[in-house]
Amino acid sequence: MKLNVTSETGRLKGVIVHTPGNEVSLVNPEHKDELLFDDIIFEEDAKQEHLDMLDIFKTAMPSDGQIYEITDLFLETLQMDEARNYFIDSLVDKLPELNLYVVKKELKDLSPKALLKFVIEGSASSGRFTLSPTPNLLFTRDLAAMVGENVLISKPAKKARYREALLMEALVRFHPMFEETNKHVIPIADQASIEGGDVLVASEKLVIIGMSERTSFSGLMTASKGLLESGIETVLAVDIPKQRSSMHLDTIFTFASEDECIVFPPAITERKNNIVSMTYNNGSITSETLPSLKYAMEKLMEREFTFIKCGGEDRTRQFREQWTDGANVFALAPGIIVGYERNTGTFQMLEEHGYTVMNQFDFIDMYKDREFEPGKEKIAISFLGHELCRGRGGARCMTMPIARTNL
Ligand SMILES: NC(=[NH2+])NCCC[C@H](N)C(=O)O
């Protein structure tokens, strides 16, 4: 599969996900905050909700579309001696606070499967050494972002996500799937942070990056420089509130179609002069402050945009639905989106904007005997995610698209 993503809404052809496993059952409520979970989640239901979400994807994707489980890709990577050694060395060297040098030899002796289990769940069969689990692996979005044929490997801001990032780095570096892509890695400065949830690929020319709790100024600037050097014409930086509830730009702003976005009004439309556009001129970056995101997008993309309010008009509902990822929809094709069913105010707004609202089971049933072909009809598909949403992420957070085709 050729890896290439030049929009947020082009028809989805390839996507990397992680169906939650035992690691979420290992979250102790005493440590949930440092593990970036706001509650403990029930593994069996979370798993089922996730598998049901994947069934929607399978129904909507073209017949040659592919859904990859990230643990399968990690395992294939760690089966290569060179990759395994590289990964263990970086784990020991880059996370010195874990004192893993003590068990470095033991780690090298583990089978690829046991090593992966140790990294994700935090304990190896010998039980001699334990770490906290990595329950956020579920949010594959944050580990990297495909931008055109380039890949930006995230540098997480939070310790709880460091191990995931190292796995991702080894995956991109060694897995044959990334053989072409790994020649086009956007470099990020040391000690800078940037996470995939802050990177939105608006078009082949325009990337939007959130400056958030997770993406630092230097993360933003080095990523922007790399992207502009790789052929992106403009990067729009969006300064957003640095807070838990909106840790990434995609928690308050996502694309639904080529000219419609779902937005959380208090942090998007009610903020002014928080946008900086950056372009590249003869080796240096030129910047300009712009009054609003809508203004900037309309100017740069040369079309009008409709911003649909997450939660609808009622302010409390806007806040409640943003908290449960109402603004975090994922597009399977332009105007074909999925989001958590509980965000009823958001779905109502989508209906008012011409979307047919359907639940996951009706959608799957409707296309069980025929292939889904995206056409003019806009469809907002709702799915159950009462457990999943407690991890503070929605459909976009749980997906890392690697191939989309523009219709
Ligand atoms: N792209 C996203 N919005 N991801 C959500 C990640 C949520 C996760 N618990 C974290 O705090 O890291």
The ligand as an SDF file (V2000), in Angstrom:
LIG
                    3D

 12 11  0  0  0  0  0  0  0  0999 V2000
   -5.6840   12.9300   19.6190 N   0  0  0  0  0  0  0  0  0  0  0  0
   -6.2150   12.9570   20.8080 C   0  0  0  0  0  0  0  0  0  0  0  0
   -7.0320   13.9270   21.1370 N   0  0  0  0  0  0  0  0  0  0  0  0
   -5.8680   12.0310   21.6940 N   0  0  0  0  0  0  0  0  0  0  0  0
   -6.4340   11.8840   22.9800 C   0  0  0  0  0  0  0  0  0  0  0  0
   -5.4610   11.2550   23.9210 C   0  0  0  0  0  0  0  0  0  0  0  0
   -6.0300   10.9790   25.2780 C   0  0  0  0  0  0  0  0  0  0  0  0
   -5.0290   10.3670   26.2040 C   0  0  0  0  0  0  0  0  0  0  0  0
   -5.6020    9.8790   27.4010 N   0  0  0  0  0  0  0  0  0  0  0  0
   -3.9390   11.3890   26.5510 C   0  0  0  0  0  0  0  0  0  0  0  0
   -4.1830   12.1860   27.4000 O   0  0  0  0  0  0  0  0  0  0  0  0
   -2.8970   11.3810   25.9950 O   0  0  0  0  0  0  0  0  0  0  0  0
  1  2  1  0
  2  3  2  0
  2  4  1  0
  4  5  1  0
  5  6  1  0
  6  7  1  0
  7  8  1  0
  8  9  1  0
  8 10  1  0
 10 11  2  0
 10 12  1  0
M  CHG  1   3   1
M  END
$$$$
